[in-house]
């Protein structure tokens, strides 16, 4: 297969992030998932303030590996303060 694994797609991955300080940055590392070993695809840093602005985001972020662009990751977030329930 040509270019196998060159256009990965993770759908419906959901995470709850416990934010202690809104001024911090969130470092994200993207890994492939192999049967024997996983390899780093790329990394990016996201300002937590962007996740909270206007109730959330729907943005693409570039990821880099060894200083070179290795793709993009799409982040769609909903900002809910502790105690508020998320609706599915």
PDB file of N, CA, C and O in Angstrom:
ATOM      1  N   UNK A   1       0.833  -1.171   0.000  1.00  0.00           N
ATOM      2  CA  UNK A   1       0.000   0.000   0.000  1.00  0.00           C
ATOM      3  C   UNK A   1       0.886   1.246   0.000  1.00  0.00           C
ATOM      4  O   UNK A   1       1.770   1.373   0.847  1.00  0.00           O
ATOM      5  N   UNK A   2       0.661   2.153  -0.928  1.00  0.00           N
ATOM      6  CA  UNK A   2       1.427   3.395  -0.972  1.00  0.00           C
ATOM      7  C   UNK A   2       0.928   4.350   0.101  1.00  0.00           C
ATOM      8  O   UNK A   2      -0.273   4.464   0.348  1.00  0.00           O
ATOM      9  N   UNK A   3       1.879   5.035   0.734  1.00  0.00           N
ATOM     10  CA  UNK A   3       1.607   6.071   1.720  1.00  0.00           C
ATOM     11  C   UNK A   3       0.767   5.558   2.898  1.00  0.00           C
ATOM     12  O   UNK A   3       0.005   6.314   3.501  1.00  0.00           O
ATOM     13  N   UNK A   4       0.913   4.279   3.216  1.00  0.00           N
ATOM     14  CA  UNK A   4       0.174   3.699   4.340  1.00  0.00           C
ATOM     15  C   UNK A   4       0.517   4.453   5.616  1.00  0.00           C
ATOM     16  O   UNK A   4       1.693   4.630   5.934  1.00  0.00           O
ATOM     17  N   UNK A   5      -0.482   4.890   6.337  1.00  0.00           N
ATOM     18  CA  UNK A   5      -0.265   5.599   7.590  1.00  0.00           C
ATOM     19  C   UNK A   5       0.065   7.071   7.442  1.00  0.00           C
ATOM     20  O   UNK A   5       0.335   7.738   8.441  1.00  0.00           O
ATOM     21  N   UNK A   6       0.050   7.599   6.223  1.00  0.00           N
ATOM     22  CA  UNK A   6       0.428   9.001   6.004  1.00  0.00           C
ATOM     23  C   UNK A   6      -0.729   9.961   6.258  1.00  0.00           C
ATOM     24  O   UNK A   6      -0.509  11.165   6.388  1.00  0.00           O
ATOM     25  N   UNK A   7      -1.938   9.461   6.331  1.00  0.00           N
ATOM     26  CA  UNK A   7      -3.098  10.321   6.602  1.00  0.00           C
ATOM     27  C   UNK A   7      -3.947   9.701   7.710  1.00  0.00           C
ATOM     28  O   UNK A   7      -5.086   9.298   7.471  1.00  0.00           O
ATOM     29  N   UNK A   8      -3.390   9.624   8.927  1.00  0.00           N
ATOM     30  CA  UNK A   8      -4.147   9.002  10.019  1.00  0.00           C
ATOM     31  C   UNK A   8      -5.353   9.842  10.413  1.00  0.00           C
ATOM     32  O   UNK A   8      -5.397  11.051  10.187  1.00  0.00           O
ATOM     33  N   UNK A   9      -6.310   9.178  10.996  1.00  0.00           N
ATOM     34  CA  UNK A   9      -7.513   9.875  11.459  1.00  0.00           C
ATOM     35  C   UNK A   9      -7.978   9.219  12.753  1.00  0.00           C
ATOM     36  O   UNK A   9      -8.240   8.018  12.801  1.00  0.00           O
ATOM     37  N   UNK A  10      -8.075  10.029  13.793  1.00  0.00           N
ATOM     38  CA  UNK A  10      -8.634   9.583  15.069  1.00  0.00           C
ATOM     39  C   UNK A  10      -9.949  10.323  15.216  1.00  0.00           C
ATOM     40  O   UNK A  10      -9.965  11.554  15.205  1.00  0.00           O
ATOM     41  N   UNK A  11     -11.022   9.619  15.349  1.00  0.00           N
ATOM     42  CA  UNK A  11     -12.314  10.265  15.466  1.00  0.00           C
ATOM     43  C   UNK A  11     -12.931   9.941  16.808  1.00  0.00           C
ATOM     44  O   UNK A  11     -12.745   8.861  17.368  1.00  0.00           O
ATOM     45  N   UNK A  12     -13.661  10.902  17.297  1.00  0.00           N
ATOM     46  CA  UNK A  12     -14.428  10.737  18.525  1.00  0.00           C
ATOM     47  C   UNK A  12     -13.577  10.406  19.742  1.00  0.00           C
ATOM     48  O   UNK A  12     -14.054   9.744  20.663  1.00  0.00           O
ATOM     49  N   UNK A  13     -12.323  10.857  19.761  1.00  0.00           N
ATOM     50  CA  UNK A  13     -11.490  10.736  20.956  1.00  0.00           C
ATOM     51  C   UNK A  13     -11.897  11.863  21.888  1.00  0.00           C
ATOM     52  O   UNK A  13     -11.927  13.023  21.478  1.00  0.00           O
ATOM     53  N   UNK A  14     -12.210  11.540  23.133  1.00  0.00           N
ATOM     54  CA  UNK A  14     -12.661  12.557  24.086  1.00  0.00           C
ATOM     55  C   UNK A  14     -11.791  12.520  25.322  1.00  0.00           C
ATOM     56  O   UNK A  14     -11.426  11.453  25.815  1.00  0.00           O
ATOM     57  N   UNK A  15     -11.464  13.708  25.819  1.00  0.00           N
ATOM     58  CA  UNK A  15     -10.622  13.830  26.994  1.00  0.00           C
ATOM     59  C   UNK A  15     -11.192  14.900  27.909  1.00  0.00           C
ATOM     60  O   UNK A  15     -11.686  15.926  27.442  1.00  0.00           O
ATOM     61  N   UNK A  16     -11.126  14.663  29.191  1.00  0.00           N
ATOM     62  CA  UNK A  16     -11.412  15.693  30.186  1.00  0.00           C
ATOM     63  C   UNK A  16     -10.061  16.188  30.672  1.00  0.00           C
ATOM     64  O   UNK A  16      -9.208  15.396  31.070  1.00  0.00           O
ATOM     65  N   UNK A  17      -9.871  17.494  30.640  1.00  0.00           N
ATOM     66  CA  UNK A  17      -8.607  18.087  31.065  1.00  0.00           C
ATOM     67  C   UNK A  17      -8.873  18.923  32.298  1.00  0.00           C
ATOM     68  O   UNK A  17      -9.678  19.854  32.263  1.00  0.00           O
ATOM     69  N   UNK A  18      -8.201  18.597  33.387  1.00  0.00           N
ATOM     70  CA  UNK A  18      -8.350  19.322  34.643  1.00  0.00           C
ATOM     71  C   UNK A  18      -7.377  20.513  34.623  1.00  0.00           C
ATOM     72  O   UNK A  18      -6.182  20.351  34.869  1.00  0.00           O
ATOM     73  N   UNK A  19      -7.898  21.690  34.331  1.00  0.00           N
ATOM     74  CA  UNK A  19      -7.077  22.897  34.219  1.00  0.00           C
ATOM     75  C   UNK A  19      -6.995  23.576  35.584  1.00  0.00           C
ATOM     76  O   UNK A  19      -8.009  23.962  36.165  1.00  0.00           O
ATOM     77  N   UNK A  20      -5.766  23.714  36.080  1.00  0.00           N
ATOM     78  CA  UNK A  20      -5.546  24.390  37.364  1.00  0.00           C
ATOM     79  C   UNK A  20      -5.301  25.875  37.181  1.00  0.00           C
ATOM     80  O   UNK A  20      -5.714  26.686  38.010  1.00  0.00           O
ATOM     81  N   UNK A  21      -4.622  26.235  36.083  1.00  0.00           N
ATOM     82  CA  UNK A  21      -4.290  27.633  35.828  1.00  0.00           C
ATOM     83  C   UNK A  21      -4.487  27.916  34.341  1.00  0.00           C
ATOM     84  O   UNK A  21      -3.783  27.352  33.504  1.00  0.00           O
ATOM     85  N   UNK A  22      -5.428  28.776  34.014  1.00  0.00           N
ATOM     86  CA  UNK A  22      -5.808  29.054  32.632  1.00  0.00           C
ATOM     87  C   UNK A  22      -4.668  29.695  31.831  1.00  0.00           C
ATOM     88  O   UNK A  22      -4.709  29.695  30.601  1.00  0.00           O
ATOM     89  N   UNK A  23      -3.656  30.238  32.511  1.00  0.00           N
ATOM     90  CA  UNK A  23      -2.533  30.871  31.823  1.00  0.00           C
ATOM     91  C   UNK A  23      -1.474  29.899  31.341  1.00  0.00           C
ATOM     92  O   UNK A  23      -0.519  30.306  30.679  1.00  0.00           O
ATOM     93  N   UNK A  24      -1.624  28.621  31.659  1.00  0.00           N
ATOM     94  CA  UNK A  24      -0.642  27.618  31.247  1.00  0.00           C
ATOM     95  C   UNK A  24      -0.798  27.248  29.772  1.00  0.00           C
ATOM     96  O   UNK A  24      -1.787  27.591  29.124  1.00  0.00           O
ATOM     97  N   UNK A  25       0.204  26.542  29.267  1.00  0.00           N
ATOM     98  CA  UNK A  25       0.158  25.966  27.930  1.00  0.00           C
ATOM     99  C   UNK A  25      -0.078  24.470  28.067  1.00  0.00           C
ATOM    100  O   UNK A  25       0.273  23.875  29.086  1.00  0.00           O
ATOM    101  N   UNK A  26      -0.667  23.864  27.051  1.00  0.00           N
ATOM    102  CA  UNK A  26      -0.842  22.420  27.004  1.00  0.00           C
ATOM    103  C   UNK A  26       0.050  21.882  25.891  1.00  0.00           C
ATOM    104  O   UNK A  26      -0.073  22.287  24.735  1.00  0.00           O
ATOM    105  N   UNK A  27       0.941  20.975  26.244  1.00  0.00           N
ATOM    106  CA  UNK A  27       1.818  20.344  25.261  1.00  0.00           C
ATOM    107  C   UNK A  27       1.133  19.067  24.787  1.00  0.00           C
ATOM    108  O   UNK A  27       0.708  18.250  25.603  1.00  0.00           O
ATOM    109  N   UNK A  28       1.026  18.895  23.477  1.00  0.00           N
ATOM    110  CA  UNK A  28       0.376  17.710  22.921  1.00  0.00           C
ATOM    111  C   UNK A  28       1.378  16.948  22.063  1.00  0.00           C
ATOM    112  O   UNK A  28       2.011  17.519  21.175  1.00  0.00           O
ATOM    113  N   UNK A  29       1.514  15.669  22.333  1.00  0.00           N
ATOM    114  CA  UNK A  29       2.361  14.785  21.532  1.00  0.00           C
ATOM    115  C   UNK A  29       1.457  13.781  20.822  1.00  0.00           C
ATOM    116  O   UNK A  29       0.591  13.169  21.445  1.00  0.00           O
ATOM    117  N   UNK A  30       1.660  13.618  19.532  1.00  0.00           N
ATOM    118  CA  UNK A  30       0.877  12.686  18.720  1.00  0.00           C
ATOM    119  C   UNK A  30       1.763  11.486  18.387  1.00  0.00           C
ATOM    120  O   UNK A  30       2.851  11.637  17.831  1.00  0.00           O
ATOM    121  N   UNK A  31       1.284  10.308  18.732  1.00  0.00           N
ATOM    122  CA  UNK A  31       2.031   9.070  18.507  1.00  0.00           C
ATOM    123  C   UNK A  31       1.241   8.150  17.587  1.00  0.00           C
ATOM    124  O   UNK A  31       0.010   8.145  17.608  1.00  0.00           O
ATOM    125  N   UNK A  32       1.959   7.368  16.773  1.00  0.00           N
ATOM    126  CA  UNK A  32       1.269   6.313  16.039  1.00  0.00           C
ATOM    127  C   UNK A  32       1.128   5.126  16.983  1.00  0.00           C
ATOM    128  O   UNK A  32       1.778   5.077  18.027  1.00  0.00           O
ATOM    129  N   UNK A  33       0.299   4.195  16.626  1.00  0.00           N
ATOM    130  CA  UNK A  33       0.088   3.043  17.496  1.00  0.00           C
ATOM    131  C   UNK A  33       0.399   1.777  16.714  1.00  0.00           C
ATOM    132  O   UNK A  33      -0.386   1.328  15.878  1.00  0.00           O
ATOM    133  N   UNK A  34       1.555   1.219  17.004  1.00  0.00           N
ATOM    134  CA  UNK A  34       1.976  -0.023  16.357  1.00  0.00           C
ATOM    135  C   UNK A  34       1.807  -1.179  17.337  1.00  0.00           C
ATOM    136  O   UNK A  34       1.678  -0.973  18.544  1.00  0.00           O
ATOM    137  N   UNK A  35       1.810  -2.380  16.809  1.00  0.00           N
ATOM    138  CA  UNK A  35       1.691  -3.563  17.657  1.00  0.00           C
ATOM    139  C   UNK A  35       2.903  -3.723  18.569  1.00  0.00           C
ATOM    140  O   UNK A  35       2.757  -4.133  19.721  1.00  0.00           O
ATOM    141  N   UNK A  36       4.097  -3.404  18.071  1.00  0.00           N
ATOM    142  CA  UNK A  36       5.316  -3.625  18.843  1.00  0.00           C
ATOM    143  C   UNK A  36       5.845  -2.371  19.520  1.00  0.00           C
ATOM    144  O   UNK A  36       6.293  -2.428  20.665  1.00  0.00           O
ATOM    145  N   UNK A  37       5.798  -1.253  18.835  1.00  0.00           N
ATOM    146  CA  UNK A  37       6.330  -0.013  19.385  1.00  0.00           C
ATOM    147  C   UNK A  37       5.578   1.174  18.796  1.00  0.00           C
ATOM    148  O   UNK A  37       5.071   1.093  17.678  1.00  0.00           O
ATOM    149  N   UNK A  38       5.503   2.251  19.523  1.00  0.00           N
ATOM    150  CA  UNK A  38       4.844   3.458  19.028  1.00  0.00           C
ATOM    151  C   UNK A  38       5.905   4.510  18.721  1.00  0.00           C
ATOM    152  O   UNK A  38       6.915   4.613  19.418  1.00  0.00           O
ATOM    153  N   UNK A  39       5.664   5.286  17.672  1.00  0.00           N
ATOM    154  CA  UNK A  39       6.607   6.312  17.247  1.00  0.00           C
ATOM    155  C   UNK A  39       5.966   7.688  17.344  1.00  0.00           C
ATOM    156  O   UNK A  39       4.772   7.850  17.093  1.00  0.00           O
ATOM    157  N   UNK A  40       6.774   8.677  17.713  1.00  0.00           N
ATOM    158  CA  UNK A  40       6.312  10.052  17.779  1.00  0.00           C
ATOM    159  C   UNK A  40       6.069  10.567  16.370  1.00  0.00           C
ATOM    160  O   UNK A  40       6.958  10.496  15.521  1.00  0.00           O
ATOM    161  N   UNK A  41       4.872  11.086  16.114  1.00  0.00           N
ATOM    162  CA  UNK A  41       4.516  11.674  14.824  1.00  0.00           C
ATOM    163  C   UNK A  41       4.839  13.157  14.834  1.00  0.00           C
ATOM    164  O   UNK A  41       5.388  13.681  13.865  1.00  0.00           O
ATOM    165  N   UNK A  42       4.500  13.846  15.936  1.00  0.00           N
ATOM    166  CA  UNK A  42       4.765  15.270  16.037  1.00  0.00           C
ATOM    167  C   UNK A  42       4.240  15.831  17.338  1.00  0.00           C
ATOM    168  O   UNK A  42       3.565  15.142  18.103  1.00  0.00           O
ATOM    169  N   UNK A  43       4.564  17.116  17.584  1.00  0.00           N
ATOM    170  CA  UNK A  43       4.177  17.785  18.818  1.00  0.00           C
ATOM    171  C   UNK A  43       3.709  19.202  18.528  1.00  0.00           C
ATOM    172  O   UNK A  43       4.074  19.798  17.514  1.00  0.00           O
ATOM    173  N   UNK A  44       2.898  19.730  19.431  1.00  0.00           N
ATOM    174  CA  UNK A  44       2.468  21.118  19.358  1.00  0.00           C
ATOM    175  C   UNK A  44       2.166  21.608  20.767  1.00  0.00           C
ATOM    176  O   UNK A  44       2.031  20.815  21.699  1.00  0.00           O
ATOM    177  N   UNK A  45       2.064  22.911  20.907  1.00  0.00           N
ATOM    178  CA  UNK A  45       1.701  23.532  22.179  1.00  0.00           C
ATOM    179  C   UNK A  45       0.487  24.415  21.944  1.00  0.00           C
ATOM    180  O   UNK A  45       0.435  25.176  20.978  1.00  0.00           O
ATOM    181  N   UNK A  46      -0.489  24.303  22.840  1.00  0.00           N
ATOM    182  CA  UNK A  46      -1.742  25.052  22.728  1.00  0.00           C
ATOM    183  C   UNK A  46      -1.927  25.881  23.987  1.00  0.00           C
ATOM    184  O   UNK A  46      -1.742  25.377  25.095  1.00  0.00           O
ATOM    185  N   UNK A  47      -2.288  27.134  23.832  1.00  0.00           N
ATOM    186  CA  UNK A  47      -2.588  27.999  24.964  1.00  0.00           C
ATOM    187  C   UNK A  47      -3.927  27.566  25.567  1.00  0.00           C
ATOM    188  O   UNK A  47      -4.926  27.472  24.853  1.00  0.00           O
ATOM    189  N   UNK A  48      -3.952  27.304  26.867  1.00  0.00           N
ATOM    190  CA  UNK A  48      -5.211  26.902  27.516  1.00  0.00           C
ATOM    191  C   UNK A  48      -6.255  28.003  27.433  1.00  0.00           C
ATOM    192  O   UNK A  48      -7.452  27.719  27.424  1.00  0.00           O
ATOM    193  N   UNK A  49      -5.824  29.244  27.374  1.00  0.00           N
ATOM    194  CA  UNK A  49      -6.793  30.334  27.237  1.00  0.00           C
ATOM    195  C   UNK A  49      -7.599  30.187  25.947  1.00  0.00           C
ATOM    196  O   UNK A  49      -8.769  30.565  25.905  1.00  0.00           O
ATOM    197  N   UNK A  50      -6.982  29.640  24.890  1.00  0.00           N
ATOM    198  CA  UNK A  50      -7.723  29.465  23.632  1.00  0.00           C
ATOM    199  C   UNK A  50      -8.815  28.412  23.775  1.00  0.00           C
ATOM    200  O   UNK A  50      -9.847  28.493  23.109  1.00  0.00           O
ATOM    201  N   UNK A  51      -8.593  27.418  24.647  1.00  0.00           N
ATOM    202  CA  UNK A  51      -9.623  26.400  24.862  1.00  0.00           C
ATOM    203  C   UNK A  51     -10.842  26.972  25.571  1.00  0.00           C
ATOM    204  O   UNK A  51     -11.962  26.500  25.375  1.00  0.00           O
ATOM    205  N   UNK A  52     -10.617  27.994  26.399  1.00  0.00           N
ATOM    206  CA  UNK A  52     -11.695  28.562  27.202  1.00  0.00           C
ATOM    207  C   UNK A  52     -12.410  29.716  26.511  1.00  0.00           C
ATOM    208  O   UNK A  52     -13.558  30.016  26.841  1.00  0.00           O
ATOM    209  N   UNK A  53     -11.753  30.361  25.566  1.00  0.00           N
ATOM    210  CA  UNK A  53     -12.342  31.537  24.908  1.00  0.00           C
ATOM    211  C   UNK A  53     -13.627  31.169  24.179  1.00  0.00           C
ATOM    212  O   UNK A  53     -13.673  30.179  23.448  1.00  0.00           O
ATOM    213  N   UNK A  54     -14.650  31.953  24.376  1.00  0.00           N
ATOM    214  CA  UNK A  54     -15.934  31.780  23.696  1.00  0.00           C
ATOM    215  C   UNK A  54     -16.542  30.393  23.890  1.00  0.00           C
ATOM    216  O   UNK A  54     -17.284  29.912  23.033  1.00  0.00           O
ATOM    217  N   UNK A  55     -16.229  29.753  25.011  1.00  0.00           N
ATOM    218  CA  UNK A  55     -16.829  28.460  25.321  1.00  0.00           C
ATOM    219  C   UNK A  55     -16.169  27.265  24.659  1.00  0.00           C
ATOM    220  O   UNK A  55     -16.641  26.141  24.826  1.00  0.00           O
ATOM    221  N   UNK A  56     -15.083  27.473  23.907  1.00  0.00           N
ATOM    222  CA  UNK A  56     -14.375  26.362  23.267  1.00  0.00           C
ATOM    223  C   UNK A  56     -13.793  26.759  21.932  1.00  0.00           C
ATOM    224  O   UNK A  56     -13.911  27.910  21.511  1.00  0.00           O
ATOM    225  N   UNK A  57     -13.160  25.801  21.259  1.00  0.00           N
ATOM    226  CA  UNK A  57     -12.534  26.062  19.966  1.00  0.00           C
ATOM    227  C   UNK A  57     -12.872  24.958  18.968  1.00  0.00           C
ATOM    228  O   UNK A  57     -13.347  23.883  19.335  1.00  0.00           O
ATOM    229  N   UNK A  58     -12.616  25.251  17.721  1.00  0.00           N
ATOM    230  CA  UNK A  58     -12.707  24.306  16.617  1.00  0.00           C
ATOM    231  C   UNK A  58     -11.615  24.742  15.648  1.00  0.00           C
ATOM    232  O   UNK A  58     -11.878  25.468  14.689  1.00  0.00           O
ATOM    233  N   UNK A  59     -10.374  24.287  15.907  1.00  0.00           N
ATOM    234  CA  UNK A  59      -9.204  24.788  15.181  1.00  0.00           C
ATOM    235  C   UNK A  59      -8.269  23.656  14.769  1.00  0.00           C
ATOM    236  O   UNK A  59      -8.274  22.575  15.359  1.00  0.00           O
ATOM    237  N   UNK A  60      -7.472  23.928  13.746  1.00  0.00           N
ATOM    238  CA  UNK A  60      -6.388  23.042  13.315  1.00  0.00           C
ATOM    239  C   UNK A  60      -5.079  23.603  13.835  1.00  0.00           C
ATOM    240  O   UNK A  60      -4.839  24.807  13.747  1.00  0.00           O
ATOM    241  N   UNK A  61      -4.219  22.729  14.384  1.00  0.00           N
ATOM    242  CA  UNK A  61      -2.913  23.123  14.894  1.00  0.00           C
ATOM    243  C   UNK A  61      -1.834  22.327  14.169  1.00  0.00           C
ATOM    244  O   UNK A  61      -1.955  21.110  14.035  1.00  0.00           O
ATOM    245  N   UNK A  62      -0.777  22.999  13.696  1.00  0.00           N
ATOM    246  CA  UNK A  62       0.316  22.266  13.055  1.00  0.00           C
ATOM    247  C   UNK A  62       1.120  21.496  14.092  1.00  0.00           C
ATOM    248  O   UNK A  62       1.338  21.985  15.201  1.00  0.00           O
ATOM    249  N   UNK A  63       1.560  20.297  13.739  1.00  0.00           N
ATOM    250  CA  UNK A  63       2.462  19.539  14.595  1.00  0.00           C
ATOM    251  C   UNK A  63       3.812  19.444  13.897  1.00  0.00           C
ATOM    252  O   UNK A  63       3.899  19.438  12.669  1.00  0.00           O
ATOM    253  N   UNK A  64       4.867  19.370  14.713  1.00  0.00           N
ATOM    254  CA  UNK A  64       6.226  19.308  14.176  1.00  0.00           C
ATOM    255  C   UNK A  64       6.969  18.120  14.755  1.00  0.00           C
ATOM    256  O   UNK A  64       6.751  17.711  15.895  1.00  0.00           O
ATOM    257  N   UNK A  65       7.851  17.582  13.933  1.00  0.00           N
ATOM    258  CA  UNK A  65       8.754  16.518  14.370  1.00  0.00           C
ATOM    259  C   UNK A  65      10.164  16.918  13.961  1.00  0.00           C
ATOM    260  O   UNK A  65      10.449  17.117  12.780  1.00  0.00           O
ATOM    261  N   UNK A  66      11.041  17.034  14.952  1.00  0.00           N
ATOM    262  CA  UNK A  66      12.433  17.444  14.726  1.00  0.00           C
ATOM    263  C   UNK A  66      12.510  18.751  13.948  1.00  0.00           C
ATOM    264  O   UNK A  66      13.328  18.901  13.040  1.00  0.00           O
ATOM    265  N   UNK A  67      11.635  19.706  14.322  1.00  0.00           N
ATOM    266  CA  UNK A  67      11.662  21.035  13.725  1.00  0.00           C
ATOM    267  C   UNK A  67      10.996  21.174  12.375  1.00  0.00           C
ATOM    268  O   UNK A  67      10.986  22.263  11.802  1.00  0.00           O
ATOM    269  N   UNK A  68      10.436  20.085  11.849  1.00  0.00           N
ATOM    270  CA  UNK A  68       9.779  20.137  10.546  1.00  0.00           C
ATOM    271  C   UNK A  68       8.305  19.787  10.701  1.00  0.00           C
ATOM    272  O   UNK A  68       7.933  18.949  11.522  1.00  0.00           O
ATOM    273  N   UNK A  69       7.470  20.447   9.894  1.00  0.00           N
ATOM    274  CA  UNK A  69       6.040  20.172   9.949  1.00  0.00           C
ATOM    275  C   UNK A  69       5.775  18.717   9.575  1.00  0.00           C
ATOM    276  O   UNK A  69       6.271  18.217   8.565  1.00  0.00           O
ATOM    277  N   UNK A  70       4.979  18.047  10.416  1.00  0.00           N
ATOM    278  CA  UNK A  70       4.662  16.643  10.160  1.00  0.00           C
ATOM    279  C   UNK A  70       3.163  16.404  10.043  1.00  0.00           C
ATOM    280  O   UNK A  70       2.717  15.260   9.955  1.00  0.00           O
ATOM    281  N   UNK A  71       2.392  17.477  10.043  1.00  0.00           N
ATOM    282  CA  UNK A  71       0.954  17.323   9.881  1.00  0.00           C
ATOM    283  C   UNK A  71       0.199  18.365  10.673  1.00  0.00           C
ATOM    284  O   UNK A  71       0.769  19.361  11.119  1.00  0.00           O
ATOM    285  N   UNK A  72      -1.074  18.131  10.842  1.00  0.00           N
ATOM    286  CA  UNK A  72      -1.968  19.014  11.588  1.00  0.00           C
ATOM    287  C   UNK A  72      -2.875  18.156  12.462  1.00  0.00           C
ATOM    288  O   UNK A  72      -3.193  17.015  12.127  1.00  0.00           O
ATOM    289  N   UNK A  73      -3.279  18.728  13.579  1.00  0.00           N
ATOM    290  CA  UNK A  73      -4.233  18.047  14.448  1.00  0.00           C
ATOM    291  C   UNK A  73      -5.428  18.981  14.644  1.00  0.00           C
ATOM    292  O   UNK A  73      -5.266  20.174  14.899  1.00  0.00           O
ATOM    293  N   UNK A  74      -6.619  18.418  14.520  1.00  0.00           N
ATOM    294  CA  UNK A  74      -7.855  19.192  14.666  1.00  0.00           C
ATOM    295  C   UNK A  74      -8.351  19.061  16.096  1.00  0.00           C
ATOM    296  O   UNK A  74      -8.587  17.956  16.585  1.00  0.00           O
ATOM    297  N   UNK A  75      -8.507  20.202  16.760  1.00  0.00           N
ATOM    298  CA  UNK A  75      -8.997  20.225  18.138  1.00  0.00           C
ATOM    299  C   UNK A  75     -10.357  20.910  18.167  1.00  0.00           C
ATOM    300  O   UNK A  75     -10.513  22.039  17.701  1.00  0.00           O
ATOM    301  N   UNK A  76     -11.321  20.215  18.715  1.00  0.00           N
ATOM    302  CA  UNK A  76     -12.660  20.764  18.916  1.00  0.00           C
ATOM    303  C   UNK A  76     -12.941  20.615  20.401  1.00  0.00           C
ATOM    304  O   UNK A  76     -13.019  19.500  20.918  1.00  0.00           O
ATOM    305  N   UNK A  77     -13.093  21.747  21.089  1.00  0.00           N
ATOM    306  CA  UNK A  77     -13.272  21.675  22.540  1.00  0.00           C
ATOM    307  C   UNK A  77     -14.530  22.401  22.983  1.00  0.00           C
ATOM    308  O   UNK A  77     -15.043  23.291  22.306  1.00  0.00           O
ATOM    309  N   UNK A  78     -15.002  21.984  24.142  1.00  0.00           N
ATOM    310  CA  UNK A  78     -16.095  22.662  24.830  1.00  0.00           C
ATOM    311  C   UNK A  78     -15.586  22.976  26.223  1.00  0.00           C
ATOM    312  O   UNK A  78     -15.138  22.080  26.939  1.00  0.00           O
ATOM    313  N   UNK A  79     -15.649  24.237  26.615  1.00  0.00           N
ATOM    314  CA  UNK A  79     -15.155  24.671  27.929  1.00  0.00           C
ATOM    315  C   UNK A  79     -16.303  24.631  28.922  1.00  0.00           C
ATOM    316  O   UNK A  79     -17.305  25.327  28.760  1.00  0.00           O
ATOM    317  N   UNK A  80     -16.148  23.814  29.946  1.00  0.00           N
ATOM    318  CA  UNK A  80     -17.142  23.732  31.019  1.00  0.00           C
ATOM    319  C   UNK A  80     -16.421  23.810  32.354  1.00  0.00           C
ATOM    320  O   UNK A  80     -15.575  22.964  32.646  1.00  0.00           O
ATOM    321  N   UNK A  81     -16.738  24.808  33.171  1.00  0.00           N
ATOM    322  CA  UNK A  81     -16.137  24.877  34.505  1.00  0.00           C
ATOM    323  C   UNK A  81     -16.514  23.645  35.329  1.00  0.00           C
ATOM    324  O   UNK A  81     -17.540  23.014  35.075  1.00  0.00           O
ATOM    325  N   UNK A  82     -15.684  23.308  36.313  1.00  0.00           N
ATOM    326  CA  UNK A  82     -15.933  22.158  37.170  1.00  0.00           C
ATOM    327  C   UNK A  82     -17.340  22.219  37.744  1.00  0.00           C
ATOM    328  O   UNK A  82     -17.794  23.268  38.201  1.00  0.00           O
ATOM    329  N   UNK A  83     -18.021  21.079  37.714  1.00  0.00           N
ATOM    330  CA  UNK A  83     -19.363  20.999  38.261  1.00  0.00           C
ATOM    331  C   UNK A  83     -20.439  21.065  37.211  1.00  0.00           C
ATOM    332  O   UNK A  83     -21.574  20.667  37.472  1.00  0.00           O
ATOM    333  N   UNK A  84     -20.114  21.566  36.004  1.00  0.00           N
ATOM    334  CA  UNK A  84     -21.103  21.613  34.941  1.00  0.00           C
ATOM    335  C   UNK A  84     -21.017  20.328  34.130  1.00  0.00           C
ATOM    336  O   UNK A  84     -19.920  19.842  33.854  1.00  0.00           O
ATOM    337  N   UNK A  85     -22.146  19.783  33.752  1.00  0.00           N
ATOM    338  CA  UNK A  85     -22.193  18.541  33.001  1.00  0.00           C
ATOM    339  C   UNK A  85     -22.084  18.839  31.506  1.00  0.00           C
ATOM    340  O   UNK A  85     -22.633  19.824  31.012  1.00  0.00           O
ATOM    341  N   UNK A  86     -21.362  17.964  30.796  1.00  0.00           N
ATOM    342  CA  UNK A  86     -21.281  18.052  29.337  1.00  0.00           C
ATOM    343  C   UNK A  86     -22.430  17.267  28.736  1.00  0.00           C
ATOM    344  O   UNK A  86     -22.746  16.174  29.208  1.00  0.00           O
ATOM    345  N   UNK A  87     -23.056  17.803  27.707  1.00  0.00           N
ATOM    346  CA  UNK A  87     -24.097  17.050  27.018  1.00  0.00           C
ATOM    347  C   UNK A  87     -23.476  16.383  25.808  1.00  0.00           C
ATOM    348  O   UNK A  87     -22.650  16.983  25.120  1.00  0.00           O
ATOM    349  N   UNK A  88     -23.861  15.171  25.549  1.00  0.00           N
ATOM    350  CA  UNK A  88     -23.304  14.386  24.420  1.00  0.00           C
ATOM    351  C   UNK A  88     -23.946  14.807  23.136  1.00  0.00           C
ATOM    352  O   UNK A  88     -23.619  14.271  22.078  1.00  0.00           O
TER     353      UNK A  88
END
